[in-house]
Amino acid sequence: MKKFFDDIKKDIKFKSAGPGKKLTDDRSSSKPQAPKVPHGAPRKTPTEGAEKAGAAALARIEQQHRPVLKTSQDAIRNQVKRELEAEAAATAASLKNTDVEGSGVPQKDLSCFSVSGVFFICPLTGKTLTKTEREMHIKEAILMRFSEDAIEASIMMIHTFNKDKEKVKAAVDVISKYVENICKNPTEEKYRKIKLSNKVFQEKVSGIEGSREYLQALGFESTTLPVDGEDRTEEFLVLPAQESEVLEQMKAHLERLQKGEPVRAKLDHQTQVFRPSQHATHFQLPPDFYNLTAEELKREQQLKSEIVERNTMLRTKAMREKDEQRERRKYNYVLLRVRLPDENILQGTFLAWERVAALYQFVRDSLENGWQPFELMAPGGQKLKDDEELALNECNLAPAAELTFSWDAAVQADIAAAGGKNAILLKAALLENIKILS
């Protein structure tokens, strides 16, 4: 390093010596020569500003060539970064292929996952559907229902096809006003006519899918009528005069509209039983379980590199809770396995925000003797309570976990004292399809 700075000083001294001269140049050249400094003349002292500038320049040069010392913390960060980059690359590769039936991977690769996907049951047809099929199938099922009950089908349309609940409520309020005015004033013709160009109708009713179908199911008919005082016509929905019995039915139909709920496919738990296995804690989940796109998943992998730095900082309770909430929102579904006393494994898929009570009910429905009290233990020894109001993701069970089942000790003691024997745990229908967990 010392030699390096000596070379720099020599270079500066050489450049300050003035312009050079070729040996072949004529000695008698007419070019002006630099004045000679008399021997022993005092040298010009550098100014204070020049000294500071030189010192700063040397400091910059020295800093540029000084090797950076890496601490153990730097080594940890670099190692974590390399691992996360490798994990992100693997995730991106798994999501790169074409989606097959909502699984996110080609059919030939589905065997690598713990489950082939997330499935739903249509409440109208009972058909099992994938995530990508459910919305279209439900719409088709509702439209097919018009031939059986137009009132019910149109109510389903209004509450299911329109995602904005506030707009749906506003439309229902306007329609309710139409019907209430007709029922209160059955002989007044003006209440039985709705001008489609009316501002209120245009802003609050016409844009809601199913609203016109509902009015037509009530008996309104599309008619072109002349506009008062103008030489033109407009489209109206007109309800013919109705008998009192029909008006009472309209009130009942209106109540059904006001209490209507959207039709939603129900999650299929895809209940499965496996023989005893050491692989029960190994989970490989398909992309369906994540509430993220492929790009968001890659971003999540990159964000994990920030964990090392955050752990070295003092963090408030609010900051920690925000991170926990963000982590929970990553998963839509939870895959749970329950290890039974006979070492068989019961598996099911759940919504991430379902309550612990729903998990207990799932297990209870799978048991031959579901009346017997039992307990479920989460990883780490956390005991889950049957009446627990916490969601599954709030119990740190997302996206997957293995639970331990145990009978209530006091009840088991009473059964043993009475000479009872331990019956078969699971229902016969489940044991008939028992599989080996690979």
C-alpha positions as CSV (number, residue, x, y, z in Angstrom):
1,M,0.0,0.0,0.0
2,K,2.9,2.4,0.8
3,K,4.5,1.7,-2.6
4,F,1.1,2.5,-4.2
5,F,1.0,6.0,-2.6
6,D,4.7,6.6,-3.4
7,D,4.0,5.9,-7.1
8,I,1.1,8.4,-7.0
9,K,3.3,11.1,-5.5
10,K,6.0,10.6,-8.1
11,D,3.4,10.8,-10.8
12,I,2.1,14.2,-9.4
13,K,5.7,15.5,-9.2
14,F,6.4,14.5,-12.8
15,K,3.4,16.2,-14.1
16,S,4.1,19.4,-12.2
17,A,7.6,19.7,-13.8
18,G,6.2,21.4,-16.9
19,P,6.0,20.4,-20.6
20,G,8.5,18.0,-21.9
21,K,11.0,18.5,-24.8
22,K,12.2,16.3,-27.6
23,L,16.0,15.7,-27.8
24,T,15.9,16.3,-31.6
25,D,14.5,19.8,-31.2
26,D,16.7,22.7,-32.4
27,R,18.4,24.4,-29.5
28,S,17.9,27.8,-31.2
29,S,14.1,27.3,-31.4
30,S,12.2,30.6,-31.1
31,K,9.6,29.0,-28.7
32,P,9.6,30.8,-25.4
33,Q,11.1,28.9,-22.6
34,A,9.9,28.8,-19.0
35,P,11.7,31.2,-16.8
36,K,14.4,29.6,-14.6
37,V,14.0,29.7,-10.9
38,P,17.1,31.0,-9.3
39,H,18.9,28.6,-7.1
40,G,18.0,29.0,-3.5
41,A,14.8,31.0,-4.1
42,P,12.1,30.3,-1.6
43,R,9.4,27.9,-2.8
44,K,5.7,28.9,-2.9
45,T,3.7,27.6,0.1
46,P,0.5,25.7,-0.9
47,T,-2.7,27.3,0.3
48,E,-4.9,25.8,3.1
49,G,-7.6,25.0,0.6
50,A,-5.2,23.1,-1.7
51,E,-4.0,21.1,1.3
52,K,-7.6,20.1,2.2
53,A,-8.4,19.1,-1.4
54,G,-5.3,17.0,-1.6
55,A,-6.0,15.3,1.7
56,A,-9.6,14.5,0.6
57,A,-8.4,13.1,-2.8
58,L,-5.9,10.8,-1.0
59,A,-8.6,9.7,1.4
60,R,-10.9,8.8,-1.5
61,I,-8.2,6.9,-3.3
62,E,-7.3,5.0,-0.1
63,Q,-11.0,4.2,0.6
64,Q,-11.4,2.8,-3.0
65,H,-8.5,0.4,-2.6
66,R,-9.1,-0.6,1.0
67,P,-10.5,-4.2,1.2
68,V,-14.0,-4.5,2.8
69,L,-14.0,-6.7,5.9
70,K,-16.9,-9.1,6.0
71,T,-18.5,-9.9,9.4
72,S,-20.2,-13.1,10.3
73,Q,-23.5,-11.3,9.9
74,D,-22.6,-10.5,6.3
75,A,-21.9,-14.1,5.7
76,I,-25.3,-15.1,7.1
77,R,-27.0,-12.6,4.9
78,N,-25.2,-13.8,1.8
79,Q,-26.0,-17.4,2.6
80,V,-29.7,-16.6,3.2
81,K,-29.8,-14.6,0.0
82,R,-28.3,-17.5,-2.1
83,E,-30.8,-20.0,-0.6
84,L,-33.8,-17.6,-1.2
85,E,-32.7,-17.0,-4.8
86,A,-32.5,-20.8,-5.3
87,E,-35.9,-21.3,-3.7
88,A,-37.4,-18.5,-5.8
89,A,-36.0,-20.0,-9.0
90,A,-37.5,-23.4,-8.1
91,T,-40.9,-21.7,-7.3
92,A,-40.9,-19.9,-10.6
93,A,-40.0,-23.0,-12.5
94,S,-42.9,-24.9,-10.9
95,L,-45.4,-22.1,-11.8
96,K,-44.1,-21.6,-15.4
97,N,-46.0,-24.5,-17.0
98,T,-49.5,-24.4,-18.3
99,D,-52.4,-24.6,-15.7
100,V,-54.4,-27.8,-15.8
101,E,-57.8,-27.7,-14.2
102,G,-56.7,-25.0,-11.9
103,S,-53.8,-27.0,-10.4
104,G,-51.1,-24.6,-11.8
105,V,-49.0,-27.5,-13.1
106,P,-49.2,-30.1,-15.9
107,Q,-51.2,-33.2,-15.2
108,K,-48.1,-35.4,-15.2
109,D,-46.6,-33.4,-12.3
110,L,-49.6,-33.5,-10.0
111,S,-48.3,-36.6,-8.3
112,C,-45.6,-34.6,-6.5
113,F,-48.2,-32.7,-4.5
114,S,-49.8,-33.8,-1.2
115,V,-53.2,-33.1,-2.9
116,S,-54.0,-32.6,-6.5
117,G,-55.8,-29.3,-5.9
118,V,-58.6,-27.5,-4.2
119,F,-62.2,-28.7,-5.0
120,F,-65.7,-27.4,-4.4
121,I,-69.2,-28.7,-4.4
122,C,-72.0,-26.8,-6.2
123,P,-75.0,-26.5,-3.8
124,L,-77.4,-26.5,-6.8
125,T,-76.2,-29.6,-8.6
126,G,-73.9,-31.4,-6.2
127,K,-71.1,-31.6,-8.7
128,T,-67.5,-31.5,-7.6
129,L,-65.6,-28.6,-9.3
130,T,-62.2,-27.1,-9.5
131,K,-61.5,-23.5,-8.6
132,T,-61.6,-22.4,-12.3
133,E,-64.8,-24.3,-13.0
134,R,-66.9,-23.2,-10.0
135,E,-68.0,-19.7,-11.0
136,M,-69.1,-20.6,-14.5
137,H,-70.8,-23.7,-13.4
138,I,-72.9,-21.9,-10.7
139,K,-73.9,-19.2,-13.3
140,E,-75.1,-21.9,-15.7
141,A,-77.0,-23.7,-12.9
142,I,-78.8,-20.5,-11.9
143,L,-79.8,-19.8,-15.5
144,M,-81.1,-23.3,-15.9
145,R,-83.3,-22.8,-12.8
146,F,-85.4,-20.2,-14.6
147,S,-87.5,-22.9,-16.1
148,E,-88.5,-24.1,-12.6
149,D,-88.7,-20.9,-10.5
150,A,-88.0,-17.6,-12.2
151,I,-88.4,-15.6,-9.0
152,E,-85.8,-17.8,-7.2
153,A,-83.4,-17.8,-10.2
154,S,-83.6,-14.0,-10.6
155,I,-82.9,-13.5,-6.9
156,M,-79.9,-15.8,-7.1
157,M,-78.7,-13.7,-10.1
158,I,-78.9,-10.4,-8.3
159,H,-77.0,-11.6,-5.2
160,T,-74.5,-13.9,-7.0
161,F,-73.6,-12.2,-10.3
162,N,-72.9,-8.8,-8.8
163,K,-69.9,-8.5,-6.6
164,D,-70.5,-5.0,-5.1
165,K,-72.8,-5.6,-2.1
166,E,-73.5,-1.8,-1.7
167,K,-74.8,-1.5,-5.2
168,V,-76.9,-4.6,-4.8
169,K,-78.4,-3.2,-1.6
170,A,-79.2,0.1,-3.4
171,A,-80.9,-1.7,-6.2
172,V,-83.0,-3.9,-3.8
173,D,-84.1,-0.8,-2.0
174,V,-85.3,0.8,-5.2
175,I,-87.2,-2.3,-6.3
176,S,-88.6,-2.6,-2.8
177,K,-90.0,0.9,-3.1
178,Y,-91.6,0.0,-6.5
179,V,-93.4,-3.0,-5.0
180,E,-94.4,-1.3,-1.8
181,N,-96.0,1.6,-3.7
182,I,-97.9,-0.9,-5.9
183,C,-99.2,-2.8,-2.9
184,K,-100.3,0.4,-1.0
185,N,-101.9,1.9,-4.1
186,P,-103.1,-1.0,-6.2
187,T,-105.5,1.1,-8.3
188,E,-102.9,3.9,-9.1
189,E,-101.6,3.2,-12.7
190,K,-98.6,5.5,-12.3
191,Y,-97.0,3.2,-9.6
192,R,-97.3,0.2,-12.0
193,K,-95.1,1.9,-14.7
194,I,-91.3,2.1,-14.6
195,K,-89.7,4.3,-17.2
196,L,-86.4,2.7,-18.1
197,S,-84.7,6.0,-18.9
198,N,-85.6,7.3,-15.4
199,K,-82.4,8.6,-13.7
200,V,-82.9,6.5,-10.5
201,F,-83.6,3.4,-12.5
202,Q,-80.6,3.9,-14.7
203,E,-78.2,4.7,-11.9
204,K,-79.2,2.1,-9.3
205,V,-81.2,-0.7,-11.0
206,S,-80.4,-1.2,-14.7
207,G,-76.7,-2.0,-14.1
208,I,-77.5,-4.9,-11.7
209,E,-77.6,-8.3,-13.4
210,G,-80.9,-10.0,-12.6
211,S,-82.9,-6.9,-11.6
212,R,-84.9,-6.8,-14.9
213,E,-85.4,-10.5,-14.8
214,Y,-86.8,-10.2,-11.3
215,L,-89.3,-7.5,-12.2
216,Q,-90.4,-9.5,-15.2
217,A,-90.8,-12.6,-13.0
218,L,-93.1,-10.4,-10.8
219,G,-95.3,-9.8,-13.9
220,F,-93.9,-6.6,-15.4
221,E,-94.0,-6.5,-19.2
222,S,-91.8,-4.5,-21.6
223,T,-94.0,-1.9,-23.4
224,T,-93.4,1.1,-25.6
225,L,-95.5,4.1,-24.6
226,P,-95.8,7.7,-25.8
227,V,-94.1,10.4,-23.7
228,D,-96.5,13.0,-22.3
229,G,-96.4,16.2,-24.3
230,E,-93.8,14.9,-26.8
231,D,-94.0,13.3,-30.2
232,R,-92.0,10.2,-29.3
233,T,-92.1,6.9,-27.4
234,E,-90.1,5.3,-24.7
235,E,-89.7,1.8,-23.2
236,F,-91.5,1.1,-19.9
237,L,-91.9,-1.9,-17.7
238,V,-95.6,-2.1,-17.0
239,L,-97.4,-4.3,-14.4
240,P,-101.0,-5.1,-15.3
241,A,-103.6,-4.6,-12.6
242,Q,-103.3,-7.4,-10.0
243,E,-105.7,-9.1,-7.7
244,S,-105.2,-8.8,-4.0
245,E,-103.9,-12.4,-3.7
246,V,-101.3,-11.7,-6.3
247,L,-100.2,-8.6,-4.4
248,E,-99.8,-10.7,-1.3
249,Q,-97.6,-13.1,-3.2
250,M,-95.5,-10.1,-4.5
251,K,-94.9,-9.1,-0.9
252,A,-93.6,-12.6,-0.1
253,H,-91.4,-12.5,-3.2
254,L,-90.0,-9.1,-2.1
255,E,-89.1,-10.6,1.3
256,R,-87.2,-13.4,-0.5
257,L,-85.3,-10.8,-2.4
258,Q,-84.4,-8.8,0.7
259,K,-83.2,-11.9,2.5
260,G,-81.4,-13.3,-0.5
261,E,-77.8,-14.5,-0.3
262,P,-75.2,-15.2,-3.0
263,V,-74.8,-18.8,-4.1
264,R,-71.3,-20.0,-3.2
265,A,-69.7,-23.3,-3.9
266,K,-68.9,-25.2,-0.7
267,L,-65.3,-26.3,-0.1
268,D,-64.9,-30.1,-0.5
269,H,-62.7,-31.4,2.4
270,Q,-61.5,-34.2,0.1
271,T,-61.4,-36.5,3.2
272,Q,-58.7,-39.1,2.9
273,V,-57.2,-41.7,5.2
274,F,-53.6,-43.0,5.1
275,R,-51.8,-45.9,6.7
276,P,-49.2,-45.1,9.4
277,S,-46.3,-43.2,7.8
278,Q,-43.2,-41.3,8.7
279,H,-43.9,-38.8,5.9
280,A,-47.0,-37.3,7.6
281,T,-45.1,-34.0,8.3
282,H,-43.9,-33.7,4.7
283,F,-46.2,-31.3,2.7
284,Q,-45.9,-30.3,-0.9
285,L,-48.8,-27.9,-1.7
286,P,-50.1,-26.9,-5.2
287,P,-50.4,-23.2,-6.1
288,D,-54.1,-23.3,-5.4
289,F,-53.4,-23.0,-1.7
290,Y,-51.7,-19.6,-2.1
291,N,-53.5,-16.3,-2.3
292,L,-50.8,-15.1,-4.7
293,T,-50.0,-15.1,-8.4
294,A,-46.8,-16.6,-9.7
295,E,-45.1,-13.1,-9.7
296,E,-46.3,-12.4,-6.2
297,L,-44.9,-15.8,-5.0
298,K,-41.5,-14.9,-6.4
299,R,-41.7,-11.5,-4.7
300,E,-42.6,-13.3,-1.4
301,Q,-39.4,-15.3,-1.7
302,Q,-37.4,-12.2,-2.2
303,L,-38.9,-10.5,0.7
304,K,-37.8,-13.3,3.0
305,S,-34.3,-11.9,2.7
306,E,-35.5,-8.9,4.8
307,I,-36.2,-11.2,7.8
308,V,-32.5,-11.3,8.8
309,E,-32.3,-7.5,9.0
310,R,-35.7,-7.2,10.8
311,N,-34.6,-9.7,13.4
312,T,-31.7,-7.5,14.3
313,M,-34.0,-4.5,14.9
314,L,-36.2,-3.7,17.9
315,R,-39.8,-4.1,16.7
316,T,-43.0,-2.9,18.4
317,K,-45.9,-5.1,19.1
318,A,-47.9,-3.4,16.3
319,M,-45.1,-4.1,13.8
320,R,-45.0,-7.8,14.7
321,E,-48.8,-8.1,14.5
322,K,-48.8,-6.5,11.1
323,D,-46.2,-9.0,9.8
324,E,-48.3,-11.9,11.3
325,Q,-51.5,-10.6,9.5
326,R,-49.6,-10.3,6.3
327,E,-48.3,-13.8,6.6
328,R,-51.8,-15.2,7.2
329,R,-53.2,-13.5,4.1
330,K,-50.8,-15.5,1.9
331,Y,-52.9,-18.6,2.2
332,N,-56.5,-19.3,1.2
333,Y,-56.5,-22.9,2.3
334,V,-55.0,-25.2,4.9
335,L,-54.1,-28.9,4.6
336,L,-54.4,-30.7,7.9
337,R,-53.5,-34.3,8.9
338,V,-54.7,-35.8,12.2
339,R,-52.6,-38.7,13.6
340,L,-55.0,-41.1,15.3
341,P,-54.2,-43.5,18.3
342,D,-53.9,-46.4,15.8
343,E,-51.3,-44.3,13.9
344,N,-53.6,-44.0,10.8
345,I,-53.8,-40.5,9.4
346,L,-56.9,-38.5,8.6
347,Q,-56.5,-35.7,6.1
348,G,-58.7,-32.8,5.0
349,T,-58.6,-29.4,3.3
350,F,-60.0,-26.3,5.0
351,L,-60.5,-22.6,4.4
352,A,-57.7,-20.8,6.2
353,W,-60.2,-18.6,8.1
354,E,-62.4,-21.5,9.2
355,R,-62.7,-21.8,13.0
356,V,-61.2,-24.6,15.1
357,A,-64.7,-25.8,15.8
358,A,-65.1,-26.7,12.1
359,L,-62.0,-28.9,12.4
360,Y,-63.4,-30.7,15.4
361,Q,-66.7,-31.2,13.5
362,F,-64.8,-32.7,10.6
363,V,-62.9,-35.2,12.8
364,R,-66.1,-36.0,14.7
365,D,-68.0,-36.7,11.4
366,S,-65.2,-39.1,10.4
367,L,-65.3,-41.2,13.7
368,E,-67.3,-44.3,14.2
369,N,-68.2,-43.1,17.7
370,G,-68.4,-39.4,17.2
371,W,-70.1,-38.9,20.5
372,Q,-66.9,-39.6,22.5
373,P,-65.0,-36.4,23.6
374,F,-61.5,-36.1,22.2
375,E,-58.7,-33.5,22.0
376,L,-56.5,-32.3,19.2
377,M,-52.9,-31.2,19.8
378,A,-51.2,-28.8,17.4
379,P,-47.4,-28.9,16.6
380,G,-45.4,-27.6,19.6
381,G,-47.8,-29.0,22.1
382,Q,-50.6,-26.4,21.6
383,K,-53.9,-27.8,22.7
384,L,-56.8,-26.7,20.5
385,K,-60.2,-26.3,22.1
386,D,-63.4,-27.5,20.6
387,D,-65.2,-24.2,21.2
388,E,-62.2,-22.2,20.0
389,E,-63.2,-19.0,18.1
390,L,-59.8,-18.5,16.6
391,A,-59.4,-19.2,12.9
392,L,-57.0,-22.0,11.7
393,N,-54.5,-19.6,10.3
394,E,-54.5,-17.7,13.6
395,C,-53.4,-20.9,15.3
396,N,-50.3,-21.1,13.0
397,L,-51.7,-24.1,11.2
398,A,-51.5,-22.5,7.7
399,P,-50.6,-23.6,5.1
400,A,-50.3,-27.2,6.5
401,A,-49.8,-29.0,9.8
402,E,-50.0,-32.4,11.5
403,L,-52.2,-32.7,14.6
404,T,-52.3,-35.4,17.3
405,F,-55.6,-36.9,18.3
406,S,-56.3,-38.3,21.8
407,W,-59.4,-39.5,23.5
408,D,-60.6,-37.8,26.7
409,A,-58.8,-39.6,29.5
410,A,-61.6,-39.5,32.0
411,V,-64.2,-40.9,29.6
412,Q,-61.8,-43.7,28.4
413,A,-61.2,-44.7,32.1
414,D,-65.0,-45.0,32.6
415,I,-65.4,-47.1,29.5
416,A,-62.5,-49.4,30.6
417,A,-64.0,-49.7,34.1
418,A,-67.3,-50.7,32.5
419,G,-65.6,-53.5,30.5
420,G,-65.8,-51.7,27.3
421,K,-63.3,-52.2,24.4
422,N,-61.8,-49.7,22.1
423,A,-63.9,-49.8,19.0
424,I,-62.7,-49.1,15.4
425,L,-61.8,-45.4,15.2
426,L,-62.9,-44.4,11.7
427,K,-66.0,-45.1,9.7
428,A,-65.9,-48.2,7.5
429,A,-66.5,-46.2,4.3
430,L,-63.3,-44.2,5.0
431,L,-61.2,-47.3,5.8
432,E,-62.3,-49.0,2.6
433,N,-60.4,-46.3,0.6
434,I,-57.3,-46.1,2.9
435,K,-54.1,-45.3,1.0
436,I,-50.4,-45.3,1.5
437,L,-48.8,-41.9,2.1
438,S,-45.8,-41.5,-0.2
